[in-house]
Amino acid sequence: MDLAMMGATDLVAAYAARRLSPVEAVSACFARIRRTNPRVNAVCYLLEEEAMAAAKASEARWAKGRPLGRVDGVPTTIKDLANIKGHPTRKGSLTVDARPAAEDSPVTAFLRRDGAVFIAKTTTPEFGWAGVTHSPLTGITRNPWDETKTAGGSSG
């Protein structure tokens, strides 16, 4: 079983049954990112240190049978159009300030309250306005299943 490919529902069920821990799932995702990102360029910011801390906290909650919410411990990425407090949001552009965000975007805050573990920010075309991800900031994002093709949409 490839933990990095498991969906949120399966991960949460495995956590509840104590067959898997959030730390294992997050670690598997980081291993996959390290293997694939040099080729596909899907991740622009890796949040490894804080993600591992959040995964350990989630693991402790699951051990007590008290998850925060429906996605507690689920490895989650956020496109670099939304803020994660303490990290830059560049929107795929060289024109946007690289200062860390002062607060989470609403979607990020909602997911965080429910226990999501943010592992990375993903690439985007400049300001999210293109059918392919080719930004002046991060370059081309490739389809992981066929690197000669685009995944399409603003996510690749």
N, CA, C and O atoms as a GROMACS GRO file, in nm:
protein
  624
    1MET      N    1   0.084  -0.117   0.000
    1MET     CA    2   0.000   0.000   0.000
    1MET      C    3   0.089   0.124   0.000
    1MET      O    4   0.180   0.136   0.083
    2ASP      N    5   0.064   0.215  -0.092
    2ASP     CA    6   0.139   0.340  -0.100
    2ASP      C    7   0.066   0.445  -0.016
    2ASP      O    8  -0.036   0.500  -0.059
    3LEU      N    9   0.119   0.472   0.101
    3LEU     CA   10   0.053   0.564   0.194
    3LEU      C   11   0.032   0.702   0.134
    3LEU      O   12  -0.067   0.769   0.162
    4ALA      N   13   0.125   0.745   0.050
    4ALA     CA   14   0.115   0.878  -0.010
    4ALA      C   15   0.000   0.889  -0.108
    4ALA      O   16  -0.040   0.999  -0.146
    5MET      N   17  -0.054   0.776  -0.151
    5MET     CA   18  -0.164   0.777  -0.247
    5MET      C   19  -0.300   0.750  -0.182
    5MET      O   20  -0.402   0.747  -0.251
    6MET      N   21  -0.304   0.730  -0.051
    6MET     CA   22  -0.430   0.704   0.018
    6MET      C   23  -0.513   0.832   0.028
    6MET      O   24  -0.459   0.941   0.047
    7GLY      N   25  -0.643   0.817   0.014
    7GLY     CA   26  -0.733   0.930   0.028
    7GLY      C   27  -0.760   0.962   0.175
    7GLY      O   28  -0.727   0.883   0.264
    8ALA      N   29  -0.819   1.077   0.199
    8ALA     CA   30  -0.845   1.123   0.336
    8ALA      C   31  -0.934   1.026   0.413
    8ALA      O   32  -0.907   0.998   0.530
    9THR      N   33  -1.038   0.975   0.350
    9THR     CA   34  -1.130   0.884   0.419
    9THR      C   35  -1.057   0.758   0.465
    9THR      O   36  -1.076   0.712   0.577
   10ASP      N   37  -0.974   0.701   0.376
   10ASP     CA   38  -0.900   0.580   0.412
   10ASP      C   39  -0.796   0.608   0.520
   10ASP      O   40  -0.777   0.526   0.610
   11LEU      N   41  -0.730   0.722   0.513
   11LEU     CA   42  -0.632   0.758   0.616
   11LEU      C   43  -0.698   0.770   0.752
   11LEU      O   44  -0.650   0.714   0.850
   12VAL      N   45  -0.808   0.844   0.759
   12VAL     CA   46  -0.876   0.864   0.887
   12VAL      C   47  -0.926   0.730   0.943
   12VAL      O   48  -0.918   0.707   1.063
   13ALA      N   49  -0.978   0.644   0.857
   13ALA     CA   50  -1.023   0.512   0.903
   13ALA      C   51  -0.905   0.431   0.958
   13ALA      O   52  -0.918   0.362   1.059
   14ALA      N   53  -0.790   0.439   0.892
   14ALA     CA   54  -0.671   0.367   0.939
   14ALA      C   55  -0.620   0.425   1.070
   14ALA      O   56  -0.573   0.350   1.156
   15TYR      N   57  -0.628   0.556   1.087
   15TYR     CA   58  -0.587   0.617   1.215
   15TYR      C   59  -0.679   0.569   1.327
   15TYR      O   60  -0.633   0.532   1.434
   16ALA      N   61  -0.809   0.571   1.301
   16ALA     CA   62  -0.907   0.531   1.403
   16ALA      C   63  -0.888   0.385   1.444
   16ALA      O   64  -0.907   0.350   1.560
   17ALA      N   65  -0.851   0.300   1.347
   17ALA     CA   66  -0.830   0.157   1.374
   17ALA      C   67  -0.690   0.129   1.426
   17ALA      O   68  -0.657   0.014   1.457
   18ARG      N   69  -0.608   0.230   1.436
   18ARG     CA   70  -0.468   0.220   1.482
   18ARG      C   71  -0.382   0.129   1.392
   18ARG      O   72  -0.289   0.064   1.438
   19ARG      N   73  -0.417   0.128   1.262
   19ARG     CA   74  -0.337   0.054   1.164
   19ARG      C   75  -0.229   0.142   1.104
   19ARG      O   76  -0.137   0.093   1.038
   20LEU      N   77  -0.240   0.272   1.126
   20LEU     CA   78  -0.152   0.370   1.064
   20LEU      C   79  -0.152   0.495   1.150
   20LEU      O   80  -0.251   0.525   1.217
   21SER      N   81  -0.041   0.567   1.148
   21SER     CA   82  -0.035   0.692   1.224
   21SER      C   83  -0.017   0.810   1.130
   21SER      O   84   0.034   0.795   1.018
   22PRO      N   85  -0.058   0.929   1.174
   22PRO     CA   86  -0.034   1.049   1.094
   22PRO      C   87   0.114   1.071   1.063
   22PRO      O   88   0.148   1.119   0.955
   23VAL      N   89   0.202   1.037   1.156
   23VAL     CA   90   0.346   1.053   1.133
   23VAL      C   91   0.390   0.965   1.016
   23VAL      O   92   0.469   1.009   0.932
   24GLU      N   93   0.340   0.842   1.010
   24GLU     CA   94   0.375   0.753   0.899
   24GLU      C   95   0.324   0.808   0.766
   24GLU      O   96   0.395   0.806   0.666
   25ALA      N   97   0.201   0.857   0.766
   25ALA     CA   98   0.143   0.910   0.642
   25ALA      C   99   0.217   1.034   0.594
   25ALA      O  100   0.248   1.047   0.475
   26VAL      N  101   0.246   1.125   0.686
   26VAL     CA  102   0.317   1.248   0.649
   26VAL      C  103   0.458   1.215   0.601
   26VAL      O  104   0.505   1.272   0.503
   27SER      N  105   0.524   1.123   0.669
   27SER     CA  106   0.660   1.082   0.627
   27SER      C  107   0.658   1.022   0.487
   27SER      O  108   0.747   1.049   0.407
   28ALA      N  109   0.556   0.942   0.457
   28ALA     CA  110   0.544   0.882   0.323
   28ALA      C  111   0.524   0.990   0.217
   28ALA      O  112   0.578   0.981   0.107
   29CYS      N  113   0.447   1.091   0.249
   29CYS     CA  114   0.425   1.201   0.154
   29CYS      C  115   0.554   1.277   0.127
   29CYS      O  116   0.584   1.312   0.013
   30PHE      N  117   0.631   1.303   0.233
   30PHE     CA  118   0.759   1.373   0.212
   30PHE      C  119   0.855   1.288   0.129
   30PHE      O  120   0.927   1.342   0.045
   31ALA      N  121   0.856   1.158   0.152
   31ALA     CA  122   0.942   1.070   0.072
   31ALA      C  123   0.902   1.076  -0.076
   31ALA      O  124   0.988   1.082  -0.164
   32ARG      N  125   0.773   1.076  -0.102
   32ARG     CA  126   0.725   1.083  -0.240
   32ARG      C  127   0.760   1.218  -0.303
   32ARG      O  128   0.802   1.223  -0.419
   33ILE      N  129   0.742   1.326  -0.229
   33ILE     CA  130   0.777   1.458  -0.281
   33ILE      C  131   0.925   1.464  -0.316
   33ILE      O  132   0.963   1.515  -0.422
   34ARG      N  133   1.009   1.411  -0.228
   34ARG     CA  134   1.154   1.413  -0.256
   34ARG      C  135   1.188   1.333  -0.381
   34ARG      O  136   1.280   1.369  -0.455
   35ARG      N  137   1.114   1.224  -0.406
   35ARG     CA  138   1.139   1.142  -0.526
   35ARG      C  139   1.088   1.208  -0.653
   35ARG      O  140   1.155   1.202  -0.756
   36THR      N  141   0.972   1.270  -0.647
   36THR     CA  142   0.906   1.315  -0.770
   36THR      C  143   0.920   1.464  -0.801
   36THR      O  144   0.919   1.502  -0.918
   37ASN      N  145   0.934   1.547  -0.700
   37ASN     CA  146   0.933   1.691  -0.726
   37ASN      C  147   1.047   1.740  -0.815
   37ASN      O  148   1.026   1.834  -0.892
   38PRO      N  149   1.166   1.682  -0.808
   38PRO     CA  150   1.269   1.729  -0.902
   38PRO      C  151   1.227   1.716  -1.049
   38PRO      O  152   1.274   1.793  -1.133
   39ARG      N  153   1.140   1.620  -1.080
   39ARG     CA  154   1.093   1.601  -1.218
   39ARG      C  155   0.966   1.680  -1.249
   39ARG      O  156   0.954   1.740  -1.356
   40VAL      N  157   0.871   1.680  -1.156
   40VAL     CA  158   0.741   1.740  -1.187
   40VAL      C  159   0.725   1.884  -1.139
   40VAL      O  160   0.640   1.957  -1.191
   41ASN      N  161   0.804   1.926  -1.041
   41ASN     CA  162   0.802   2.064  -0.994
   41ASN      C  163   0.662   2.107  -0.948
   41ASN      O  164   0.614   2.213  -0.986
   42ALA      N  165   0.599   2.023  -0.866
   42ALA     CA  166   0.464   2.054  -0.817
   42ALA      C  167   0.465   2.130  -0.686
   42ALA      O  168   0.368   2.198  -0.653
   43VAL      N  169   0.573   2.119  -0.610
   43VAL     CA  170   0.581   2.180  -0.477
   43VAL      C  171   0.679   2.296  -0.479
   43VAL      O  172   0.793   2.282  -0.525
   44CYS      N  173   0.634   2.411  -0.429
   44CYS     CA  174   0.724   2.527  -0.424
   44CYS      C  175   0.774   2.556  -0.284
   44CYS      O  176   0.881   2.616  -0.269
   45TYR      N  177   0.702   2.516  -0.181
   45TYR     CA  178   0.747   2.533  -0.042
   45TYR      C  179   0.716   2.406   0.035
   45TYR      O  180   0.601   2.362   0.040
   46LEU      N  181   0.817   2.348   0.095
   46LEU     CA  182   0.802   2.229   0.177
   46LEU      C  183   0.795   2.273   0.323
   46LEU      O  184   0.876   2.355   0.366
   47LEU      N  185   0.701   2.220   0.397
   47LEU     CA  186   0.677   2.262   0.536
   47LEU      C  187   0.708   2.148   0.632
   47LEU      O  188   0.630   2.119   0.723
   48GLU      N  189   0.822   2.085   0.613
   48GLU     CA  190   0.852   1.959   0.680
   48GLU      C  191   0.855   1.969   0.833
   48GLU      O  192   0.794   1.886   0.901
   49GLU      N  193   0.924   2.066   0.887
   49GLU     CA  194   0.939   2.074   1.032
   49GLU      C  195   0.805   2.093   1.103
   49GLU      O  196   0.772   2.020   1.197
   50GLU      N  197   0.728   2.189   1.058
   50GLU     CA  198   0.600   2.212   1.124
   50GLU      C  199   0.500   2.100   1.095
   50GLU      O  200   0.414   2.070   1.178
   51ALA      N  201   0.509   2.039   0.978
   51ALA     CA  202   0.420   1.928   0.946
   51ALA      C  203   0.446   1.809   1.036
   51ALA      O  204   0.353   1.744   1.083
   52MET      N  205   0.572   1.779   1.060
   52MET     CA  206   0.603   1.666   1.148
   52MET      C  207   0.556   1.694   1.291
   52MET      O  208   0.507   1.603   1.359
   53ALA      N  209   0.570   1.817   1.337
   53ALA     CA  210   0.520   1.852   1.471
   53ALA      C  211   0.368   1.837   1.476
   53ALA      O  212   0.314   1.785   1.574
   54ALA      N  213   0.299   1.883   1.373
   54ALA     CA  214   0.153   1.871   1.368
   54ALA      C  215   0.110   1.725   1.359
   54ALA      O  216   0.010   1.686   1.420
   55ALA      N  217   0.185   1.643   1.284
   55ALA     CA  218   0.153   1.501   1.273
   55ALA      C  219   0.170   1.430   1.407
   55ALA      O  220   0.089   1.345   1.443
   56LYS      N  221   0.273   1.466   1.481
   56LYS     CA  222   0.294   1.406   1.615
   56LYS      C  223   0.181   1.446   1.710
   56LYS      O  224   0.134   1.363   1.788
   57ALA      N  225   0.138   1.571   1.704
   57ALA     CA  226   0.027   1.615   1.788
   57ALA      C  227  -0.102   1.542   1.750
   57ALA      O  228  -0.180   1.502   1.837
   58SER      N  229  -0.123   1.524   1.620
   58SER     CA  230  -0.240   1.450   1.573
   58SER      C  231  -0.235   1.305   1.621
   58SER      O  232  -0.336   1.250   1.666
   59GLU      N  233  -0.119   1.245   1.611
   59GLU     CA  234  -0.102   1.107   1.655
   59GLU      C  235  -0.139   1.093   1.803
   59GLU      O  236  -0.204   0.996   1.842
   60ALA      N  237  -0.099   1.188   1.885
   60ALA     CA  238  -0.133   1.185   2.028
   60ALA      C  239  -0.284   1.196   2.048
   60ALA      O  240  -0.341   1.129   2.134
   61ARG      N  241  -0.350   1.281   1.968
   61ARG     CA  242  -0.496   1.293   1.980
   61ARG      C  243  -0.565   1.164   1.940
   61ARG      O  244  -0.658   1.119   2.007
   62TRP      N  245  -0.519   1.103   1.830
   62TRP     CA  246  -0.579   0.976   1.786
   62TRP      C  247  -0.558   0.868   1.891
   62TRP      O  248  -0.646   0.785   1.914
   63ALA      N  249  -0.442   0.866   1.956
   63ALA     CA  250  -0.413   0.765   2.060
   63ALA      C  251  -0.512   0.778   2.177
   63ALA      O  252  -0.544   0.679   2.243
   64LYS      N  253  -0.559   0.900   2.201
   64LYS     CA  254  -0.658   0.923   2.308
   64LYS      C  255  -0.801   0.910   2.256
   64LYS      O  256  -0.896   0.923   2.333
   65GLY      N  257  -0.816   0.884   2.125
   65GLY     CA  258  -0.949   0.875   2.067
   65GLY      C  259  -1.019   1.010   2.057
   65GLY      O  260  -1.142   1.017   2.059
   66ARG      N  261  -0.940   1.119   2.045
   66ARG     CA  262  -0.997   1.253   2.043
   66ARG      C  263  -0.944   1.336   1.926
   66ARG      O  264  -0.879   1.438   1.947
   67PRO      N  265  -0.972   1.294   1.802
   67PRO     CA  266  -0.927   1.374   1.688
   67PRO      C  267  -0.995   1.511   1.688
   67PRO      O  268  -1.107   1.527   1.737
   68LEU      N  269  -0.926   1.609   1.632
   68LEU     CA  270  -0.981   1.745   1.623
   68LEU      C  271  -1.104   1.751   1.534
   68LEU      O  272  -1.200   1.822   1.564
   69GLY      N  273  -1.101   1.677   1.424
   69GLY     CA  274  -1.210   1.685   1.327
   69GLY      C  275  -1.195   1.578   1.221
   69GLY      O  276  -1.122   1.481   1.238
   70ARG      N  277  -1.266   1.597   1.113
   70ARG     CA  278  -1.276   1.495   1.008
   70ARG      C  279  -1.148   1.469   0.932
   70ARG      O  280  -1.135   1.363   0.870
   71VAL      N  281  -1.054   1.561   0.934
   71VAL     CA  282  -0.929   1.540   0.859
   71VAL      C  283  -0.806   1.546   0.949
   71VAL      O  284  -0.696   1.577   0.904
   72ASP      N  285  -0.824   1.515   1.077
   72ASP     CA  286  -0.711   1.523   1.169
   72ASP      C  287  -0.601   1.427   1.125
   72ASP      O  288  -0.622   1.307   1.112
   73GLY      N  289  -0.483   1.483   1.100
   73GLY     CA  290  -0.367   1.405   1.061
   73GLY      C  291  -0.353   1.379   0.913
   73GLY      O  292  -0.257   1.314   0.871
   74VAL      N  293  -0.446   1.428   0.833
   74VAL     CA  294  -0.439   1.404   0.688
   74VAL      C  295  -0.338   1.501   0.626
   74VAL      O  296  -0.353   1.622   0.639
   75PRO      N  297  -0.236   1.447   0.557
   75PRO     CA  298  -0.139   1.534   0.488
   75PRO      C  299  -0.212   1.616   0.381
   75PRO      O  300  -0.287   1.562   0.300
   76THR      N  301  -0.187   1.745   0.382
   76THR     CA  302  -0.262   1.838   0.296
   76THR      C  303  -0.167   1.938   0.232
   76THR      O  304  -0.074   1.987   0.297
   77THR      N  305  -0.190   1.967   0.106
   77THR     CA  306  -0.116   2.075   0.040
   77THR      C  307  -0.213   2.189   0.010
   77THR      O  308  -0.333   2.168  -0.005
   78ILE      N  309  -0.158   2.308   0.001
   78ILE     CA  310  -0.235   2.427  -0.033
   78ILE      C  311  -0.165   2.495  -0.150
   78ILE      O  312  -0.044   2.516  -0.148
   79LYS      N  313  -0.242   2.528  -0.252
   79LYS     CA  314  -0.185   2.599  -0.366
   79LYS      C  315  -0.130   2.734  -0.320
   79LYS      O  316  -0.185   2.796  -0.229
   80ASP      N  317  -0.024   2.778  -0.382
   80ASP     CA  318   0.042   2.902  -0.342
   80ASP      C  319  -0.039   3.026  -0.384
   80ASP      O  320   0.017   3.126  -0.428
   81LEU      N  321  -0.170   3.016  -0.370
   81LEU     CA  322  -0.260   3.130  -0.384
   81LEU      C  323  -0.325   3.160  -0.249
   81LEU      O  324  -0.381   3.268  -0.230
   82ALA      N  325  -0.317   3.065  -0.156
   82ALA     CA  326  -0.378   3.078  -0.024
   82ALA      C  327  -0.269   3.091   0.082
   82ALA      O  328  -0.163   3.031   0.071
   83ASN      N  329  -0.298   3.169   0.184
   83ASN     CA  330  -0.201   3.191   0.291
   83ASN      C  331  -0.196   3.075   0.390
   83ASN      O  332  -0.297   3.018   0.428
   84ILE      N  333  -0.073   3.044   0.430
   84ILE     CA  334  -0.046   2.962   0.548
   84ILE      C  335   0.035   3.054   0.639
   84ILE      O  336   0.143   3.100   0.603
   85LYS      N  337  -0.019   3.080   0.756
   85LYS     CA  338   0.046   3.174   0.849
   85LYS      C  339   0.194   3.138   0.866
   85LYS      O  340   0.230   3.023   0.890
   86GLY      N  341   0.277   3.241   0.853
   86GLY     CA  342   0.421   3.223   0.873
   86GLY      C  343   0.499   3.185   0.749
   86GLY      O  344   0.621   3.168   0.754
   87HIS      N  345   0.428   3.171   0.635
   87HIS     CA  346   0.494   3.133   0.510
   87HIS      C  347   0.454   3.231   0.400
   87HIS      O  348   0.344   3.286   0.402
   88PRO      N  349   0.543   3.253   0.303
   88PRO     CA  350   0.508   3.345   0.194
   88PRO      C  351   0.400   3.288   0.103
   88PRO      O  352   0.387   3.166   0.089
   89THR      N  353   0.324   3.376   0.043
   89THR     CA  354   0.228   3.341  -0.062
   89THR      C  355   0.266   3.425  -0.183
   89THR      O  356   0.234   3.544  -0.189
   90ARG      N  357   0.333   3.363  -0.278
   90ARG     CA  358   0.388   3.437  -0.392
   90ARG      C  359   0.296   3.437  -0.514
   90ARG      O  360   0.316   3.516  -0.606
   91LYS      N  361   0.195   3.350  -0.517
   91LYS     CA  362   0.098   3.345  -0.626
   91LYS      C  363   0.162   3.321  -0.762
   91LYS      O  364   0.112   3.367  -0.865
   92GLY      N  365   0.274   3.250  -0.761
   92GLY     CA  366   0.342   3.219  -0.887
   92GLY      C  367   0.407   3.338  -0.953
   92GLY      O  368   0.442   3.331  -1.071
   93SER      N  369   0.424   3.448  -0.880
   93SER     CA  370   0.471   3.572  -0.942
   93SER      C  371   0.597   3.627  -0.876
   93SER      O  372   0.615   3.617  -0.754
   94LEU      N  373   0.682   3.684  -0.957
   94LEU     CA  374   0.800   3.753  -0.907
   94LEU      C  375   0.765   3.891  -0.851
   94LEU      O  376   0.847   3.954  -0.784
   95THR      N  377   0.643   3.938  -0.878
   95THR     CA  378   0.603   4.073  -0.836
   95THR      C  379   0.542   4.077  -0.696
   95THR      O  380   0.518   4.186  -0.642
   96VAL      N  381   0.517   3.962  -0.636
   96VAL     CA  382   0.452   3.956  -0.504
   96VAL      C  383   0.558   3.946  -0.395
   96VAL      O  384   0.653   3.868  -0.406
   97ASP      N  385   0.540   4.023  -0.291
   97ASP     CA  386   0.630   4.026  -0.176
   97ASP      C  387   0.643   3.887  -0.113
   97ASP      O  388   0.544   3.814  -0.102
   98ALA      N  389   0.763   3.851  -0.073
   98ALA     CA  390   0.789   3.719  -0.015
   98ALA      C  391   0.777   3.717   0.137
   98ALA      O  392   0.818   3.620   0.201
   99ARG      N  393   0.723   3.824   0.196
   99ARG     CA  394   0.706   3.824   0.342
   99ARG      C  395   0.610   3.713   0.385
   99ARG      O  396   0.514   3.683   0.314
  100PRO      N  397   0.636   3.653   0.501
  100PRO     CA  398   0.545   3.550   0.552
  100PRO      C  399   0.406   3.608   0.579
  100PRO      O  400   0.392   3.723   0.620
  101ALA      N  401   0.305   3.528   0.555
  101ALA     CA  402   0.166   3.569   0.579
  101ALA      C  403   0.143   3.587   0.729
  101ALA      O  404   0.192   3.509   0.810
  102ALA      N  405   0.068   3.690   0.764
  102ALA     CA  406   0.038   3.719   0.905
  102ALA      C  407  -0.070   3.626   0.960
  102ALA      O  408  -0.078   3.604   1.080
  103GLU      N  409  -0.153   3.571   0.870
  103GLU     CA  410  -0.259   3.481   0.915
  103GLU      C  411  -0.294   3.384   0.804
  103GLU      O  412  -0.258   3.404   0.688
  104ASP      N  413  -0.365   3.278   0.841
  104ASP     CA  414  -0.413   3.180   0.745
  104ASP      C  415  -0.525   3.240   0.660
  104ASP      O  416  -0.599   3.327   0.707
  105SER      N  417  -0.537   3.195   0.536
  105SER     CA  418  -0.655   3.224   0.455
  105SER      C  419  -0.773   3.150   0.518
  105SER      O  420  -0.752   3.055   0.593
  106PRO      N  421  -0.896   3.190   0.488
  106PRO     CA  422  -1.011   3.120   0.547
  106PRO      C  423  -1.010   2.969   0.522
  106PRO      O  424  -1.038   2.892   0.613
  107VAL      N  425  -0.979   2.927   0.400
  107VAL     CA  426  -0.979   2.783   0.371
  107VAL      C  427  -0.871   2.712   0.453
  107VAL      O  428  -0.894   2.601   0.502
  108THR      N  429  -0.756   2.774   0.466
  108THR     CA  430  -0.648   2.715   0.544
  108THR      C  431  -0.687   2.707   0.691
  108THR      O  432  -0.664   2.605   0.756
  109ALA      N  433  -0.746   2.813   0.744
  109ALA     CA  434  -0.790   2.814   0.884
  109ALA      C  435  -0.895   2.707   0.909
  109ALA      O  436  -0.890   2.639   1.012
  110PHE      N  437  -0.989   2.691   0.816
  110PHE     CA  438  -1.093   2.589   0.831
  110PHE      C  439  -1.031   2.449   0.837
  110PHE      O  440  -1.064   2.370   0.925
  111LEU      N  441  -0.942   2.420   0.744
  111LEU     CA  442  -0.877   2.289   0.742
  111LEU      C  443  -0.792   2.266   0.866
  111LEU      O  444  -0.791   2.157   0.922
  112ARG      N  445  -0.720   2.369   0.909
  112ARG     CA  446  -0.636   2.357   1.029
  112ARG      C  447  -0.722   2.326   1.152
  112ARG      O  448  -0.685   2.241   1.233
  113ARG      N  449  -0.837   2.394   1.166
  113ARG     CA  450  -0.927   2.368   1.280
  113ARG      C  451  -0.974   2.223   1.281
  113ARG      O  452  -1.001   2.167   1.387
  114ASP      N  453  -0.984   2.164   1.163
  114ASP     CA  454  -1.029   2.026   1.151
  114ASP      C  455  -0.914   1.927   1.160
  114ASP      O  456  -0.935   1.806   1.149
  115GLY      N  457  -0.790   1.975   1.180
  115GLY     CA  458  -0.676   1.887   1.204
  115GLY      C  459  -0.587   1.856   1.085
  115GLY      O  460  -0.495   1.776   1.097
  116ALA      N  461  -0.613   1.918   0.970
  116ALA     CA  462  -0.528   1.892   0.853
  116ALA      C  463  -0.383   1.925   0.885
  116ALA      O  464  -0.354   2.019   0.959
  117VAL      N  465  -0.292   1.847   0.828
  117VAL     CA  466  -0.148   1.869   0.845
  117VAL      C  467  -0.095   1.924   0.713
  117VAL      O  468  -0.090   1.853   0.613
  118PHE      N  469  -0.055   2.051   0.714
  118PHE     CA  470  -0.005   2.114   0.592
  118PHE      C  471   0.140   2.072   0.569
  118PHE      O  472   0.228   2.099   0.650
  119ILE      N  473   0.162   2.004   0.455
  119ILE     CA  474   0.297   1.953   0.425
  119ILE      C  475   0.369   2.038   0.322
  119ILE      O  476   0.492   2.037   0.316
  120ALA      N  477   0.294   2.113   0.239
  120ALA     CA  478   0.360   2.189   0.132
  120ALA      C  479   0.264   2.288   0.070
  120ALA      O  480   0.142   2.279   0.085
  121LYS      N  481   0.323   2.385   0.001
  121LYS     CA  482   0.247   2.473  -0.088
  121LYS      C  483   0.282   2.430  -0.230
  121LYS      O  484   0.398   2.401  -0.261
  122THR      N  485   0.180   2.427  -0.315
  122THR     CA  486   0.201   2.380  -0.451
  122THR      C  487   0.208   2.496  -0.550
  122THR      O  488   0.157   2.605  -0.524
  123THR      N  489   0.271   2.469  -0.662
  123THR     CA  490   0.291   2.570  -0.765
  123THR      C  491   0.160   2.612  -0.829
  123THR      O  492   0.059   2.541  -0.822
  124THR      N  493   0.163   2.726  -0.891
  124THR     CA  494   0.047   2.781  -0.960
  124THR      C  495   0.097   2.869  -1.074
  124THR      O  496   0.206   2.924  -1.065
  125PRO      N  497   0.018   2.883  -1.181
  125PRO     CA  498   0.057   2.983  -1.280
  125PRO      C  499   0.045   3.121  -1.215
  125PRO      O  500  -0.022   3.135  -1.112
  126GLU      N  501   0.106   3.220  -1.272
  126GLU     CA  502   0.103   3.352  -1.212
  126GLU      C  503  -0.041   3.396  -1.185
  126GLU      O  504  -0.122   3.408  -1.277
  127PHE      N  505  -0.071   3.419  -1.057
  127PHE     CA  506  -0.202   3.460  -1.008
  127PHE      C  507  -0.313   3.359  -1.039
  127PHE      O  508  -0.431   3.393  -1.033
  128GLY      N  509  -0.276   3.236  -1.073
  128GLY     CA  510  -0.374   3.131  -1.099
  128GLY      C  511  -0.448   3.145  -1.231
  128GLY      O  512  -0.549   3.079  -1.253
  129TRP      N  513  -0.398   3.232  -1.320
  129TRP     CA  514  -0.471   3.265  -1.442
  129TRP      C  515  -0.413   3.199  -1.567
  129TRP      O  516  -0.366   3.269  -1.657
  130ALA      N  517  -0.416   3.069  -1.574
  130ALA     CA  518  -0.374   3.000  -1.696
  130ALA      C  519  -0.423   2.856  -1.691
  130ALA      O  520  -0.455   2.804  -1.585
  131GLY      N  521  -0.429   2.795  -1.805
  131GLY     CA  522  -0.471   2.656  -1.814
  131GLY      C  523  -0.358   2.557  -1.794
  131GLY      O  524  -0.379   2.436  -1.792
  132VAL      N  525  -0.238   2.609  -1.778
  132VAL     CA  526  -0.120   2.526  -1.749
  132VAL      C  527  -0.038   2.599  -1.643
  132VAL      O  528  -0.046   2.721  -1.630
  133THR      N  529   0.041   2.524  -1.568
  133THR     CA  530   0.125   2.588  -1.467
  133THR      C  531   0.264   2.608  -1.522
  133THR      O  532   0.346   2.516  -1.526
  134HIS      N  533   0.287   2.729  -1.565
  134HIS     CA  534   0.418   2.773  -1.613
  134HIS      C  535   0.432   2.916  -1.563
  134HIS      O  536   0.390   3.010  -1.629
  135SER      N  537   0.493   2.929  -1.446
  135SER     CA  538   0.500   3.062  -1.387
  135SER      C  539   0.642   3.118  -1.393
  135SER      O  540   0.738   3.042  -1.398
  136PRO      N  541   0.654   3.251  -1.394
  136PRO     CA  542   0.786   3.312  -1.393
  136PRO      C  543   0.862   3.282  -1.263
  136PRO      O  544   0.984   3.289  -1.260
  137LEU      N  545   0.790   3.251  -1.156
  137LEU     CA  546   0.853   3.225  -1.027
  137LEU      C  547   0.905   3.082  -1.016
  137LEU      O  548   1.018   3.060  -0.972
  138THR      N  549   0.823   2.985  -1.054
  138THR     CA  550   0.859   2.844  -1.029
  138THR      C  551   0.885   2.762  -1.154
  138THR      O  552   0.933   2.649  -1.144
  139GLY      N  553   0.855   2.815  -1.271
  139GLY     CA  554   0.877   2.739  -1.393
  139GLY      C  555   0.759   2.651  -1.429
  139GLY      O  556   0.645   2.680  -1.392
  140ILE      N  557   0.787   2.543  -1.500
  140ILE     CA  558   0.684   2.453  -1.551
  140ILE      C  559   0.657   2.342  -1.451
  140ILE      O  560   0.749   2.282  -1.395
  141THR      N  561   0.527   2.314  -1.428
  141THR     CA  562   0.486   2.199  -1.349
  141THR      C  563   0.439   2.092  -1.447
  141THR      O  564   0.358   2.119  -1.536
  142ARG      N  565   0.492   1.973  -1.431
  142ARG     CA  566   0.462   1.864  -1.525
  142ARG      C  567   0.361   1.765  -1.467
  142ARG      O  568   0.347   1.752  -1.345
  143ASN      N  569   0.293   1.695  -1.555
  143ASN     CA  570   0.200   1.590  -1.517
  143ASN      C  571   0.281   1.471  -1.463
  143ASN      O  572   0.368   1.421  -1.535
  144PRO      N  573   0.256   1.425  -1.341
  144PRO     CA  574   0.337   1.316  -1.286
  144PRO      C  575   0.316   1.183  -1.358
  144PRO      O  576   0.402   1.094  -1.348
  145TRP      N  577   0.205   1.166  -1.428
  145TRP     CA  578   0.178   1.039  -1.497
  145TRP      C  579   0.237   1.038  -1.637
  145TRP      O  580   0.267   0.932  -1.691
  146ASP      N  581   0.254   1.154  -1.696
  146ASP     CA  582   0.316   1.167  -1.828
  146ASP      C  583   0.380   1.305  -1.835
  146ASP      O  584   0.312   1.404  -1.861
  147GLU      N  585   0.509   1.310  -1.811
  147GLU     CA  586   0.579   1.438  -1.798
  147GLU      C  587   0.585   1.519  -1.928
  147GLU      O  588   0.629   1.634  -1.927
  148THR      N  589   0.540   1.460  -2.039
  148THR     CA  590   0.534   1.534  -2.164
  148THR      C  591   0.403   1.612  -2.177
  148THR      O  592   0.385   1.688  -2.273
  149LYS      N  593   0.312   1.592  -2.081
  149LYS     CA  594   0.181   1.656  -2.087
  149LYS      C  595   0.158   1.743  -1.964
  149LYS      O  596   0.227   1.729  -1.862
  150THR      N  597   0.062   1.831  -1.976
  150THR     CA  598   0.020   1.912  -1.861
  150THR      C  599  -0.094   1.842  -1.789
  150THR      O  600  -0.169   1.765  -1.850
  151ALA      N  601  -0.107   1.868  -1.661
  151ALA     CA  602  -0.222   1.817  -1.587
  151ALA      C  603  -0.346   1.902  -1.617
  151ALA      O  604  -0.459   1.862  -1.588
  152GLY      N  605  -0.324   2.021  -1.675
  152GLY     CA  606  -0.434   2.110  -1.710
  152GLY      C  607  -0.481   2.192  -1.592
  152GLY      O  608  -0.447   2.164  -1.477
  153GLY      N  609  -0.558   2.294  -1.621
  153GLY     CA  610  -0.609   2.380  -1.516
  153GLY      C  611  -0.499   2.459  -1.449
  153GLY      O  612  -0.383   2.452  -1.489
  154SER      N  613  -0.535   2.534  -1.347
  154SER     CA  614  -0.436   2.618  -1.281
  154SER      C  615  -0.346   2.538  -1.187
  154SER      O  616  -0.257   2.595  -1.124
  155SER      N  617  -0.369   2.409  -1.176
  155SER     CA  618  -0.285   2.325  -1.089
  155SER      C  619  -0.184   2.245  -1.169
  155SER      O  620  -0.120   2.155  -1.113
  156GLY      N  621  -0.168   2.273  -1.292
  156GLY     CA  622  -0.067   2.199  -1.365
  156GLY      C  623  -0.090   2.201  -1.511
  156GLY      O  624  -0.012   2.142  -1.586
   0.00000   0.00000   0.00000
